[in-house]
């Protein structure tokens, strides 16, 4: 690459960089940023509602599972006690 090509590339980059900064700081761009940010916040609220629902369901499932295990353990204890009584009677 010649020196002139490198210089032209640098000058073009600097020109587009300056133009980009002005474009990004314009009033229209700021309005767009506000709309995008507002949409992001709405999405966050929606996602958090879903997360809350999932957490509530998970808590219900956990409580039901614990209750099921307790009932099963009680049933096993009753069966074991009945087996012990039978073996003692014999």
PDB file with one MODEL, atoms N, CA, C and O in Angstrom:
MODEL        1
ATOM      1  N   UNK A   1       0.844  -1.174   0.000  1.00  0.00           N
ATOM      2  CA  UNK A   1       0.000   0.000   0.000  1.00  0.00           C
ATOM      3  C   UNK A   1       0.888   1.235   0.000  1.00  0.00           C
ATOM      4  O   UNK A   1       1.869   1.323   0.738  1.00  0.00           O
ATOM      5  N   UNK A   2       0.517   2.176  -0.843  1.00  0.00           N
ATOM      6  CA  UNK A   2       1.346   3.374  -0.910  1.00  0.00           C
ATOM      7  C   UNK A   2       1.007   4.325   0.227  1.00  0.00           C
ATOM      8  O   UNK A   2      -0.014   4.175   0.898  1.00  0.00           O
ATOM      9  N   UNK A   3       1.855   5.280   0.428  1.00  0.00           N
ATOM     10  CA  UNK A   3       1.676   6.270   1.492  1.00  0.00           C
ATOM     11  C   UNK A   3       0.401   7.072   1.241  1.00  0.00           C
ATOM     12  O   UNK A   3      -0.317   7.409   2.183  1.00  0.00           O
ATOM     13  N   UNK A   4       0.122   7.376  -0.016  1.00  0.00           N
ATOM     14  CA  UNK A   4      -1.061   8.169  -0.340  1.00  0.00           C
ATOM     15  C   UNK A   4      -2.355   7.398  -0.042  1.00  0.00           C
ATOM     16  O   UNK A   4      -3.343   7.982   0.404  1.00  0.00           O
ATOM     17  N   UNK A   5      -2.340   6.101  -0.288  1.00  0.00           N
ATOM     18  CA  UNK A   5      -3.513   5.271   0.003  1.00  0.00           C
ATOM     19  C   UNK A   5      -3.750   5.211   1.504  1.00  0.00           C
ATOM     20  O   UNK A   5      -4.889   5.307   1.961  1.00  0.00           O
ATOM     21  N   UNK A   6      -2.681   5.053   2.267  1.00  0.00           N
ATOM     22  CA  UNK A   6      -2.807   5.028   3.725  1.00  0.00           C
ATOM     23  C   UNK A   6      -3.312   6.369   4.242  1.00  0.00           C
ATOM     24  O   UNK A   6      -4.159   6.412   5.135  1.00  0.00           O
ATOM     25  N   UNK A   7      -2.801   7.451   3.692  1.00  0.00           N
ATOM     26  CA  UNK A   7      -3.216   8.795   4.097  1.00  0.00           C
ATOM     27  C   UNK A   7      -4.686   9.022   3.747  1.00  0.00           C
ATOM     28  O   UNK A   7      -5.431   9.612   4.529  1.00  0.00           O
ATOM     29  N   UNK A   8      -5.102   8.550   2.567  1.00  0.00           N
ATOM     30  CA  UNK A   8      -6.494   8.703   2.151  1.00  0.00           C
ATOM     31  C   UNK A   8      -7.416   7.893   3.064  1.00  0.00           C
ATOM     32  O   UNK A   8      -8.491   8.362   3.438  1.00  0.00           O
ATOM     33  N   UNK A   9      -6.999   6.693   3.417  1.00  0.00           N
ATOM     34  CA  UNK A   9      -7.794   5.861   4.334  1.00  0.00           C
ATOM     35  C   UNK A   9      -7.912   6.532   5.700  1.00  0.00           C
ATOM     36  O   UNK A   9      -8.987   6.530   6.300  1.00  0.00           O
ATOM     37  N   UNK A  10      -6.825   7.099   6.190  1.00  0.00           N
ATOM     38  CA  UNK A  10      -6.853   7.784   7.481  1.00  0.00           C
ATOM     39  C   UNK A  10      -7.779   8.988   7.430  1.00  0.00           C
ATOM     40  O   UNK A  10      -8.585   9.180   8.340  1.00  0.00           O
ATOM     41  N   UNK A  11      -7.683   9.800   6.387  1.00  0.00           N
ATOM     42  CA  UNK A  11      -8.507  11.006   6.257  1.00  0.00           C
ATOM     43  C   UNK A  11      -9.986  10.634   6.152  1.00  0.00           C
ATOM     44  O   UNK A  11     -10.837  11.284   6.759  1.00  0.00           O
ATOM     45  N   UNK A  12     -10.291   9.589   5.382  1.00  0.00           N
ATOM     46  CA  UNK A  12     -11.673   9.138   5.238  1.00  0.00           C
ATOM     47  C   UNK A  12     -12.216   8.643   6.577  1.00  0.00           C
ATOM     48  O   UNK A  12     -13.352   8.946   6.943  1.00  0.00           O
ATOM     49  N   UNK A  13     -11.405   7.887   7.300  1.00  0.00           N
ATOM     50  CA  UNK A  13     -11.828   7.399   8.613  1.00  0.00           C
ATOM     51  C   UNK A  13     -12.073   8.538   9.581  1.00  0.00           C
ATOM     52  O   UNK A  13     -13.049   8.514  10.330  1.00  0.00           O
ATOM     53  N   UNK A  14     -11.205   9.534   9.577  1.00  0.00           N
ATOM     54  CA  UNK A  14     -11.390  10.683  10.463  1.00  0.00           C
ATOM     55  C   UNK A  14     -12.647  11.454  10.093  1.00  0.00           C
ATOM     56  O   UNK A  14     -13.371  11.917  10.974  1.00  0.00           O
ATOM     57  N   UNK A  15     -12.915  11.598   8.795  1.00  0.00           N
ATOM     58  CA  UNK A  15     -14.105  12.312   8.339  1.00  0.00           C
ATOM     59  C   UNK A  15     -15.369  11.571   8.752  1.00  0.00           C
ATOM     60  O   UNK A  15     -16.295  12.176   9.294  1.00  0.00           O
ATOM     61  N   UNK A  16     -15.414  10.262   8.500  1.00  0.00           N
ATOM     62  CA  UNK A  16     -16.590   9.495   8.886  1.00  0.00           C
ATOM     63  C   UNK A  16     -16.728   9.395  10.407  1.00  0.00           C
ATOM     64  O   UNK A  16     -17.843   9.326  10.925  1.00  0.00           O
ATOM     65  N   UNK A  17     -15.606   9.387  11.120  1.00  0.00           N
ATOM     66  CA  UNK A  17     -15.654   9.371  12.577  1.00  0.00           C
ATOM     67  C   UNK A  17     -16.269  10.645  13.120  1.00  0.00           C
ATOM     68  O   UNK A  17     -17.103  10.598  14.024  1.00  0.00           O
ATOM     69  N   UNK A  18     -15.861  11.786  12.574  1.00  0.00           N
ATOM     70  CA  UNK A  18     -16.423  13.074  13.008  1.00  0.00           C
ATOM     71  C   UNK A  18     -17.897  13.143  12.667  1.00  0.00           C
ATOM     72  O   UNK A  18     -18.706  13.611  13.468  1.00  0.00           O
ATOM     73  N   UNK A  19     -18.247  12.673  11.471  1.00  0.00           N
ATOM     74  CA  UNK A  19     -19.646  12.666  11.054  1.00  0.00           C
ATOM     75  C   UNK A  19     -20.462  11.739  11.961  1.00  0.00           C
ATOM     76  O   UNK A  19     -21.595  12.062  12.318  1.00  0.00           O
ATOM     77  N   UNK A  20     -19.900  10.609  12.327  1.00  0.00           N
ATOM     78  CA  UNK A  20     -20.587   9.661  13.183  1.00  0.00           C
ATOM     79  C   UNK A  20     -20.869  10.222  14.568  1.00  0.00           C
ATOM     80  O   UNK A  20     -21.941   9.992  15.128  1.00  0.00           O
ATOM     81  N   UNK A  21     -19.908  10.960  15.121  1.00  0.00           N
ATOM     82  CA  UNK A  21     -20.107  11.571  16.441  1.00  0.00           C
ATOM     83  C   UNK A  21     -21.238  12.586  16.378  1.00  0.00           C
ATOM     84  O   UNK A  21     -22.080  12.633  17.275  1.00  0.00           O
ATOM     85  N   UNK A  22     -21.265  13.393  15.336  1.00  0.00           N
ATOM     86  CA  UNK A  22     -22.345  14.383  15.189  1.00  0.00           C
ATOM     87  C   UNK A  22     -23.681  13.682  15.006  1.00  0.00           C
ATOM     88  O   UNK A  22     -24.690  14.116  15.564  1.00  0.00           O
ATOM     89  N   UNK A  23     -23.701  12.608  14.234  1.00  0.00           N
ATOM     90  CA  UNK A  23     -24.936  11.869  13.991  1.00  0.00           C
ATOM     91  C   UNK A  23     -25.444  11.224  15.286  1.00  0.00           C
ATOM     92  O   UNK A  23     -26.640  11.261  15.574  1.00  0.00           O
ATOM     93  N   UNK A  24     -24.543  10.644  16.049  1.00  0.00           N
ATOM     94  CA  UNK A  24     -24.944   9.965  17.284  1.00  0.00           C
ATOM     95  C   UNK A  24     -25.395  10.927  18.373  1.00  0.00           C
ATOM     96  O   UNK A  24     -26.117  10.524  19.284  1.00  0.00           O
ATOM     97  N   UNK A  25     -24.985  12.191  18.300  1.00  0.00           N
ATOM     98  CA  UNK A  25     -25.373  13.158  19.327  1.00  0.00           C
ATOM     99  C   UNK A  25     -26.499  14.075  18.868  1.00  0.00           C
ATOM    100  O   UNK A  25     -26.783  15.069  19.536  1.00  0.00           O
ATOM    101  N   UNK A  26     -27.145  13.771  17.751  1.00  0.00           N
ATOM    102  CA  UNK A  26     -28.236  14.612  17.261  1.00  0.00           C
ATOM    103  C   UNK A  26     -29.506  14.386  18.071  1.00  0.00           C
ATOM    104  O   UNK A  26     -29.625  13.403  18.802  1.00  0.00           O
ATOM    105  N   UNK A  27     -30.458  15.318  17.929  1.00  0.00           N
ATOM    106  CA  UNK A  27     -31.726  15.205  18.663  1.00  0.00           C
ATOM    107  C   UNK A  27     -32.510  13.966  18.231  1.00  0.00           C
ATOM    108  O   UNK A  27     -33.118  13.288  19.059  1.00  0.00           O
ATOM    109  N   UNK A  28     -32.492  13.680  16.945  1.00  0.00           N
ATOM    110  CA  UNK A  28     -33.206  12.494  16.461  1.00  0.00           C
ATOM    111  C   UNK A  28     -32.613  11.218  17.048  1.00  0.00           C
ATOM    112  O   UNK A  28     -33.340  10.290  17.404  1.00  0.00           O
ATOM    113  N   UNK A  29     -31.303  11.182  17.145  1.00  0.00           N
ATOM    114  CA  UNK A  29     -30.651  10.004  17.715  1.00  0.00           C
ATOM    115  C   UNK A  29     -31.015   9.867  19.191  1.00  0.00           C
ATOM    116  O   UNK A  29     -31.249   8.761  19.678  1.00  0.00           O
ATOM    117  N   UNK A  30     -31.062  10.985  19.893  1.00  0.00           N
ATOM    118  CA  UNK A  30     -31.428  10.934  21.315  1.00  0.00           C
ATOM    119  C   UNK A  30     -32.850  10.427  21.494  1.00  0.00           C
ATOM    120  O   UNK A  30     -33.131   9.677  22.429  1.00  0.00           O
ATOM    121  N   UNK A  31     -33.757  10.835  20.592  1.00  0.00           N
ATOM    122  CA  UNK A  31     -35.131  10.332  20.659  1.00  0.00           C
ATOM    123  C   UNK A  31     -35.151   8.823  20.443  1.00  0.00           C
ATOM    124  O   UNK A  31     -35.870   8.094  21.126  1.00  0.00           O
ATOM    125  N   UNK A  32     -34.361   8.372  19.496  1.00  0.00           N
ATOM    126  CA  UNK A  32     -34.288   6.938  19.234  1.00  0.00           C
ATOM    127  C   UNK A  32     -33.741   6.197  20.454  1.00  0.00           C
ATOM    128  O   UNK A  32     -34.236   5.123  20.797  1.00  0.00           O
ATOM    129  N   UNK A  33     -32.725   6.760  21.111  1.00  0.00           N
ATOM    130  CA  UNK A  33     -32.170   6.132  22.311  1.00  0.00           C
ATOM    131  C   UNK A  33     -33.235   6.029  23.396  1.00  0.00           C
ATOM    132  O   UNK A  33     -33.324   5.017  24.090  1.00  0.00           O
ATOM    133  N   UNK A  34     -34.042   7.079  23.542  1.00  0.00           N
ATOM    134  CA  UNK A  34     -35.097   7.077  24.557  1.00  0.00           C
ATOM    135  C   UNK A  34     -36.103   5.973  24.260  1.00  0.00           C
ATOM    136  O   UNK A  34     -36.510   5.248  25.167  1.00  0.00           O
ATOM    137  N   UNK A  35     -36.508   5.838  23.003  1.00  0.00           N
ATOM    138  CA  UNK A  35     -37.486   4.807  22.643  1.00  0.00           C
ATOM    139  C   UNK A  35     -36.928   3.398  22.839  1.00  0.00           C
ATOM    140  O   UNK A  35     -37.633   2.509  23.316  1.00  0.00           O
ATOM    141  N   UNK A  36     -35.703   3.203  22.484  1.00  0.00           N
ATOM    142  CA  UNK A  36     -35.078   1.887  22.656  1.00  0.00           C
ATOM    143  C   UNK A  36     -34.944   1.555  24.138  1.00  0.00           C
ATOM    144  O   UNK A  36     -35.196   0.422  24.548  1.00  0.00           O
ATOM    145  N   UNK A  37     -34.552   2.531  24.934  1.00  0.00           N
ATOM    146  CA  UNK A  37     -34.413   2.312  26.372  1.00  0.00           C
ATOM    147  C   UNK A  37     -35.769   2.020  27.010  1.00  0.00           C
ATOM    148  O   UNK A  37     -35.873   1.143  27.867  1.00  0.00           O
ATOM    149  N   UNK A  38     -36.809   2.749  26.598  1.00  0.00           N
ATOM    150  CA  UNK A  38     -38.156   2.509  27.126  1.00  0.00           C
ATOM    151  C   UNK A  38     -38.627   1.102  26.766  1.00  0.00           C
ATOM    152  O   UNK A  38     -39.225   0.418  27.596  1.00  0.00           O
ATOM    153  N   UNK A  39     -38.364   0.673  25.550  1.00  0.00           N
ATOM    154  CA  UNK A  39     -38.746  -0.683  25.141  1.00  0.00           C
ATOM    155  C   UNK A  39     -37.991  -1.723  25.974  1.00  0.00           C
ATOM    156  O   UNK A  39     -38.557  -2.746  26.359  1.00  0.00           O
ATOM    157  N   UNK A  40     -36.732  -1.461  26.243  1.00  0.00           N
ATOM    158  CA  UNK A  40     -35.944  -2.368  27.074  1.00  0.00           C
ATOM    159  C   UNK A  40     -36.494  -2.480  28.482  1.00  0.00           C
ATOM    160  O   UNK A  40     -36.529  -3.568  29.057  1.00  0.00           O
ATOM    161  N   UNK A  41     -36.923  -1.357  29.039  1.00  0.00           N
ATOM    162  CA  UNK A  41     -37.502  -1.373  30.384  1.00  0.00           C
ATOM    163  C   UNK A  41     -38.828  -2.123  30.408  1.00  0.00           C
ATOM    164  O   UNK A  41     -39.112  -2.853  31.357  1.00  0.00           O
ATOM    165  N   UNK A  42     -39.646  -1.944  29.360  1.00  0.00           N
ATOM    166  CA  UNK A  42     -40.906  -2.692  29.288  1.00  0.00           C
ATOM    167  C   UNK A  42     -40.630  -4.186  29.189  1.00  0.00           C
ATOM    168  O   UNK A  42     -41.313  -4.991  29.821  1.00  0.00           O
ATOM    169  N   UNK A  43     -39.639  -4.550  28.405  1.00  0.00           N
ATOM    170  CA  UNK A  43     -39.285  -5.953  28.255  1.00  0.00           C
ATOM    171  C   UNK A  43     -38.801  -6.519  29.593  1.00  0.00           C
ATOM    172  O   UNK A  43     -39.133  -7.649  29.952  1.00  0.00           O
ATOM    173  N   UNK A  44     -38.017  -5.728  30.326  1.00  0.00           N
ATOM    174  CA  UNK A  44     -37.519  -6.178  31.630  1.00  0.00           C
ATOM    175  C   UNK A  44     -38.682  -6.458  32.574  1.00  0.00           C
ATOM    176  O   UNK A  44     -38.677  -7.461  33.286  1.00  0.00           O
ATOM    177  N   UNK A  45     -39.692  -5.562  32.581  1.00  0.00           N
ATOM    178  CA  UNK A  45     -40.855  -5.777  33.439  1.00  0.00           C
ATOM    179  C   UNK A  45     -41.582  -7.064  33.072  1.00  0.00           C
ATOM    180  O   UNK A  45     -41.994  -7.824  33.949  1.00  0.00           O
ATOM    181  N   UNK A  46     -41.735  -7.303  31.789  1.00  0.00           N
ATOM    182  CA  UNK A  46     -42.417  -8.510  31.321  1.00  0.00           C
ATOM    183  C   UNK A  46     -41.634  -9.754  31.728  1.00  0.00           C
ATOM    184  O   UNK A  46     -42.218 -10.734  32.192  1.00  0.00           O
ATOM    185  N   UNK A  47     -40.342  -9.719  31.559  1.00  0.00           N
ATOM    186  CA  UNK A  47     -39.499 -10.863  31.912  1.00  0.00           C
ATOM    187  C   UNK A  47     -39.546 -11.106  33.416  1.00  0.00           C
ATOM    188  O   UNK A  47     -39.590 -12.253  33.860  1.00  0.00           O
ATOM    189  N   UNK A  48     -39.538 -10.037  34.195  1.00  0.00           N
ATOM    190  CA  UNK A  48     -39.563 -10.203  35.647  1.00  0.00           C
ATOM    191  C   UNK A  48     -40.887 -10.802  36.107  1.00  0.00           C
ATOM    192  O   UNK A  48     -40.908 -11.571  37.069  1.00  0.00           O
ATOM    193  N   UNK A  49     -42.002 -10.465  35.436  1.00  0.00           N
ATOM    194  CA  UNK A  49     -43.283 -11.089  35.774  1.00  0.00           C
ATOM    195  C   UNK A  49     -43.216 -12.590  35.513  1.00  0.00           C
ATOM    196  O   UNK A  49     -43.702 -13.387  36.316  1.00  0.00           O
ATOM    197  N   UNK A  50     -42.622 -12.968  34.407  1.00  0.00           N
ATOM    198  CA  UNK A  50     -42.483 -14.386  34.070  1.00  0.00           C
ATOM    199  C   UNK A  50     -41.597 -15.090  35.090  1.00  0.00           C
ATOM    200  O   UNK A  50     -41.907 -16.200  35.522  1.00  0.00           O
ATOM    201  N   UNK A  51     -40.504 -14.452  35.473  1.00  0.00           N
ATOM    202  CA  UNK A  51     -39.586 -15.032  36.457  1.00  0.00           C
ATOM    203  C   UNK A  51     -40.305 -15.235  37.788  1.00  0.00           C
ATOM    204  O   UNK A  51     -40.135 -16.265  38.440  1.00  0.00           O
ATOM    205  N   UNK A  52     -41.100 -14.259  38.185  1.00  0.00           N
ATOM    206  CA  UNK A  52     -41.840 -14.363  39.445  1.00  0.00           C
ATOM    207  C   UNK A  52     -42.813 -15.535  39.398  1.00  0.00           C
ATOM    208  O   UNK A  52     -42.928 -16.286  40.367  1.00  0.00           O
ATOM    209  N   UNK A  53     -43.511 -15.695  38.282  1.00  0.00           N
ATOM    210  CA  UNK A  53     -44.454 -16.804  38.126  1.00  0.00           C
ATOM    211  C   UNK A  53     -43.731 -18.144  38.208  1.00  0.00           C
ATOM    212  O   UNK A  53     -44.201 -19.069  38.871  1.00  0.00           O
ATOM    213  N   UNK A  54     -42.603 -18.246  37.544  1.00  0.00           N
ATOM    214  CA  UNK A  54     -41.829 -19.486  37.570  1.00  0.00           C
ATOM    215  C   UNK A  54     -41.339 -19.786  38.984  1.00  0.00           C
ATOM    216  O   UNK A  54     -41.372 -20.937  39.420  1.00  0.00           O
ATOM    217  N   UNK A  55     -40.888 -18.763  39.701  1.00  0.00           N
ATOM    218  CA  UNK A  55     -40.419 -18.967  41.072  1.00  0.00           C
ATOM    219  C   UNK A  55     -41.555 -19.445  41.972  1.00  0.00           C
ATOM    220  O   UNK A  55     -41.363 -20.329  42.807  1.00  0.00           O
ATOM    221  N   UNK A  56     -42.753 -18.850  41.797  1.00  0.00           N
ATOM    222  CA  UNK A  56     -43.897 -19.276  42.605  1.00  0.00           C
ATOM    223  C   UNK A  56     -44.248 -20.728  42.310  1.00  0.00           C
ATOM    224  O   UNK A  56     -44.518 -21.506  43.224  1.00  0.00           O
ATOM    225  N   UNK A  57     -44.244 -21.088  41.033  1.00  0.00           N
ATOM    226  CA  UNK A  57     -44.544 -22.475  40.663  1.00  0.00           C
ATOM    227  C   UNK A  57     -43.493 -23.430  41.210  1.00  0.00           C
ATOM    228  O   UNK A  57     -43.824 -24.525  41.665  1.00  0.00           O
ATOM    229  N   UNK A  58     -42.235 -23.024  41.168  1.00  0.00           N
ATOM    230  CA  UNK A  58     -41.166 -23.868  41.693  1.00  0.00           C
ATOM    231  C   UNK A  58     -41.334 -24.076  43.198  1.00  0.00           C
ATOM    232  O   UNK A  58     -41.095 -25.171  43.705  1.00  0.00           O
ATOM    233  N   UNK A  59     -41.743 -23.030  43.907  1.00  0.00           N
ATOM    234  CA  UNK A  59     -41.956 -23.156  45.348  1.00  0.00           C
ATOM    235  C   UNK A  59     -43.106 -24.121  45.631  1.00  0.00           C
ATOM    236  O   UNK A  59     -43.023 -24.932  46.553  1.00  0.00           O
ATOM    237  N   UNK A  60     -44.176 -24.038  44.843  1.00  0.00           N
ATOM    238  CA  UNK A  60     -45.304 -24.957  45.018  1.00  0.00           C
ATOM    239  C   UNK A  60     -44.883 -26.400  44.747  1.00  0.00           C
ATOM    240  O   UNK A  60     -45.260 -27.311  45.484  1.00  0.00           O
ATOM    241  N   UNK A  61     -44.113 -26.600  43.703  1.00  0.00           N
ATOM    242  CA  UNK A  61     -43.637 -27.945  43.354  1.00  0.00           C
ATOM    243  C   UNK A  61     -42.755 -28.498  44.464  1.00  0.00           C
ATOM    244  O   UNK A  61     -42.881 -29.664  44.837  1.00  0.00           O
ATOM    245  N   UNK A  62     -41.867 -27.670  44.991  1.00  0.00           N
ATOM    246  CA  UNK A  62     -40.981 -28.112  46.066  1.00  0.00           C
ATOM    247  C   UNK A  62     -41.780 -28.498  47.307  1.00  0.00           C
ATOM    248  O   UNK A  62     -41.494 -29.516  47.939  1.00  0.00           O
ATOM    249  N   UNK A  63     -42.782 -27.689  47.658  1.00  0.00           N
ATOM    250  CA  UNK A  63     -43.604 -28.001  48.826  1.00  0.00           C
ATOM    251  C   UNK A  63     -44.357 -29.318  48.617  1.00  0.00           C
ATOM    252  O   UNK A  63     -44.441 -30.139  49.531  1.00  0.00           O
ATOM    253  N   UNK A  64     -44.896 -29.515  47.428  1.00  0.00           N
ATOM    254  CA  UNK A  64     -45.616 -30.760  47.136  1.00  0.00           C
ATOM    255  C   UNK A  64     -44.676 -31.961  47.183  1.00  0.00           C
ATOM    256  O   UNK A  64     -45.055 -33.019  47.685  1.00  0.00           O
ATOM    257  N   UNK A  65     -43.475 -31.816  46.677  1.00  0.00           N
ATOM    258  CA  UNK A  65     -42.502 -32.908  46.690  1.00  0.00           C
ATOM    259  C   UNK A  65     -42.111 -33.267  48.120  1.00  0.00           C
ATOM    260  O   UNK A  65     -41.993 -34.445  48.457  1.00  0.00           O
ATOM    261  N   UNK A  66     -41.912 -32.255  48.955  1.00  0.00           N
ATOM    262  CA  UNK A  66     -41.572 -32.526  50.356  1.00  0.00           C
ATOM    263  C   UNK A  66     -42.710 -33.248  51.056  1.00  0.00           C
ATOM    264  O   UNK A  66     -42.480 -34.183  51.823  1.00  0.00           O
ATOM    265  N   UNK A  67     -43.944 -32.814  50.791  1.00  0.00           N
ATOM    266  CA  UNK A  67     -45.104 -33.456  51.398  1.00  0.00           C
ATOM    267  C   UNK A  67     -45.220 -34.911  50.937  1.00  0.00           C
ATOM    268  O   UNK A  67     -45.526 -35.797  51.736  1.00  0.00           O
ATOM    269  N   UNK A  68     -44.978 -35.148  49.659  1.00  0.00           N
ATOM    270  CA  UNK A  68     -45.031 -36.505  49.120  1.00  0.00           C
ATOM    271  C   UNK A  68     -43.982 -37.391  49.781  1.00  0.00           C
ATOM    272  O   UNK A  68     -44.265 -38.536  50.134  1.00  0.00           O
ATOM    273  N   UNK A  69     -42.770 -36.862  49.948  1.00  0.00           N
ATOM    274  CA  UNK A  69     -41.707 -37.646  50.607  1.00  0.00           C
ATOM    275  C   UNK A  69     -42.046 -37.930  52.066  1.00  0.00           C
ATOM    276  O   UNK A  69     -41.764 -39.018  52.567  1.00  0.00           O
ATOM    277  N   UNK A  70     -42.646 -36.961  52.750  1.00  0.00           N
ATOM    278  CA  UNK A  70     -43.033 -37.187  54.145  1.00  0.00           C
ATOM    279  C   UNK A  70     -44.102 -38.270  54.240  1.00  0.00           C
ATOM    280  O   UNK A  70     -44.042 -39.140  55.109  1.00  0.00           O
ATOM    281  N   UNK A  71     -45.086 -38.208  53.333  1.00  0.00           N
ATOM    282  CA  UNK A  71     -46.143 -39.238  53.334  1.00  0.00           C
ATOM    283  C   UNK A  71     -45.553 -40.614  53.036  1.00  0.00           C
ATOM    284  O   UNK A  71     -45.934 -41.610  53.652  1.00  0.00           O
ATOM    285  N   UNK A  72     -44.637 -40.657  52.104  1.00  0.00           N
ATOM    286  CA  UNK A  72     -44.011 -41.934  51.743  1.00  0.00           C
ATOM    287  C   UNK A  72     -43.191 -42.486  52.910  1.00  0.00           C
ATOM    288  O   UNK A  72     -43.222 -43.684  53.192  1.00  0.00           O
ATOM    289  N   UNK A  73     -42.456 -41.593  53.583  1.00  0.00           N
ATOM    290  CA  UNK A  73     -41.657 -42.036  54.736  1.00  0.00           C
ATOM    291  C   UNK A  73     -42.560 -42.535  55.854  1.00  0.00           C
ATOM    292  O   UNK A  73     -42.235 -43.521  56.517  1.00  0.00           O
ATOM    293  N   UNK A  74     -43.698 -41.861  56.074  1.00  0.00           N
ATOM    294  CA  UNK A  74     -44.632 -42.303  57.112  1.00  0.00           C
ATOM    295  C   UNK A  74     -45.219 -43.671  56.759  1.00  0.00           C
ATOM    296  O   UNK A  74     -45.358 -44.535  57.624  1.00  0.00           O
ATOM    297  N   UNK A  75     -45.558 -43.857  55.494  1.00  0.00           N
ATOM    298  CA  UNK A  75     -46.103 -45.144  55.052  1.00  0.00           C
ATOM    299  C   UNK A  75     -45.063 -46.249  55.222  1.00  0.00           C
ATOM    300  O   UNK A  75     -45.387 -47.340  55.690  1.00  0.00           O
ATOM    301  N   UNK A  76     -43.812 -45.969  54.843  1.00  0.00           N
ATOM    302  CA  UNK A  76     -42.743 -46.949  55.014  1.00  0.00           C
ATOM    303  C   UNK A  76     -42.535 -47.284  56.484  1.00  0.00           C
ATOM    304  O   UNK A  76     -42.296 -48.439  56.836  1.00  0.00           O
ATOM    305  N   UNK A  77     -42.626 -46.264  57.344  1.00  0.00           N
ATOM    306  CA  UNK A  77     -42.451 -46.499  58.783  1.00  0.00           C
ATOM    307  C   UNK A  77     -43.581 -47.375  59.319  1.00  0.00           C
ATOM    308  O   UNK A  77     -43.347 -48.257  60.144  1.00  0.00           O
ATOM    309  N   UNK A  78     -44.809 -47.131  58.848  1.00  0.00           N
ATOM    310  CA  UNK A  78     -45.946 -47.952  59.274  1.00  0.00           C
ATOM    311  C   UNK A  78     -45.761 -49.401  58.827  1.00  0.00           C
ATOM    312  O   UNK A  78     -46.007 -50.329  59.597  1.00  0.00           O
ATOM    313  N   UNK A  79     -45.324 -49.590  57.574  1.00  0.00           N
ATOM    314  CA  UNK A  79     -45.110 -50.948  57.065  1.00  0.00           C
ATOM    315  C   UNK A  79     -44.004 -51.659  57.828  1.00  0.00           C
ATOM    316  O   UNK A  79     -44.109 -52.851  58.116  1.00  0.00           O
ATOM    317  N   UNK A  80     -42.950 -50.931  58.153  1.00  0.00           N
ATOM    318  CA  UNK A  80     -41.852 -51.515  58.915  1.00  0.00           C
ATOM    319  C   UNK A  80     -42.323 -51.904  60.316  1.00  0.00           C
ATOM    320  O   UNK A  80     -41.983 -52.973  60.823  1.00  0.00           O
ATOM    321  N   UNK A  81     -43.110 -51.022  60.934  1.00  0.00           N
ATOM    322  CA  UNK A  81     -43.626 -51.317  62.276  1.00  0.00           C
ATOM    323  C   UNK A  81     -44.543 -52.526  62.237  1.00  0.00           C
ATOM    324  O   UNK A  81     -44.499 -53.374  63.129  1.00  0.00           O
ATOM    325  N   UNK A  82     -45.373 -52.608  61.209  1.00  0.00           N
ATOM    326  CA  UNK A  82     -46.272 -53.763  61.085  1.00  0.00           C
ATOM    327  C   UNK A  82     -45.473 -55.044  60.876  1.00  0.00           C
ATOM    328  O   UNK A  82     -45.840 -56.086  61.419  1.00  0.00           O
ATOM    329  N   UNK A  83     -44.413 -54.994  60.118  1.00  0.00           N
ATOM    330  CA  UNK A  83     -43.573 -56.175  59.881  1.00  0.00           C
ATOM    331  C   UNK A  83     -42.882 -56.599  61.166  1.00  0.00           C
ATOM    332  O   UNK A  83     -42.760 -57.792  61.446  1.00  0.00           O
ATOM    333  N   UNK A  84     -42.431 -55.630  61.945  1.00  0.00           N
ATOM    334  CA  UNK A  84     -41.770 -55.949  63.209  1.00  0.00           C
ATOM    335  C   UNK A  84     -42.772 -56.599  64.162  1.00  0.00           C
ATOM    336  O   UNK A  84     -42.433 -57.572  64.835  1.00  0.00           O
ATOM    337  N   UNK A  85     -43.986 -56.084  64.229  1.00  0.00           N
ATOM    338  CA  UNK A  85     -45.023 -56.679  65.102  1.00  0.00           C
ATOM    339  C   UNK A  85     -45.343 -58.112  64.672  1.00  0.00           C
ATOM    340  O   UNK A  85     -45.507 -58.998  65.511  1.00  0.00           O
ATOM    341  N   UNK A  86     -45.429 -58.327  63.365  1.00  0.00           N
ATOM    342  CA  UNK A  86     -45.703 -59.672  62.862  1.00  0.00           C
ATOM    343  C   UNK A  86     -44.585 -60.648  63.236  1.00  0.00           C
ATOM    344  O   UNK A  86     -44.835 -61.786  63.633  1.00  0.00           O
ATOM    345  N   UNK A  87     -43.365 -60.175  63.099  1.00  0.00           N
ATOM    346  CA  UNK A  87     -42.242 -61.069  63.411  1.00  0.00           C
ATOM    347  C   UNK A  87     -42.161 -61.333  64.899  1.00  0.00           C
ATOM    348  O   UNK A  87     -41.724 -62.409  65.305  1.00  0.00           O
ATOM    349  N   UNK A  88     -42.566 -60.386  65.720  1.00  0.00           N
ATOM    350  CA  UNK A  88     -42.547 -60.595  67.165  1.00  0.00           C
ATOM    351  C   UNK A  88     -43.632 -61.577  67.611  1.00  0.00           C
ATOM    352  O   UNK A  88     -43.454 -62.339  68.561  1.00  0.00           O
ATOM    353  N   UNK A  89     -44.776 -61.536  66.887  1.00  0.00           N
ATOM    354  CA  UNK A  89     -45.888 -62.432  67.231  1.00  0.00           C
ATOM    355  C   UNK A  89     -45.584 -63.878  66.843  1.00  0.00           C
ATOM    356  O   UNK A  89     -46.124 -64.813  67.433  1.00  0.00           O
ATOM    357  N   UNK A  90     -44.752 -64.044  65.887  1.00  0.00           N
ATOM    358  CA  UNK A  90     -44.458 -65.399  65.440  1.00  0.00           C
ATOM    359  C   UNK A  90     -43.373 -66.054  66.191  1.00  0.00           C
ATOM    360  O   UNK A  90     -43.031 -67.202  65.908  1.00  0.00           O
TER     361      UNK A  90
ENDMDL
END
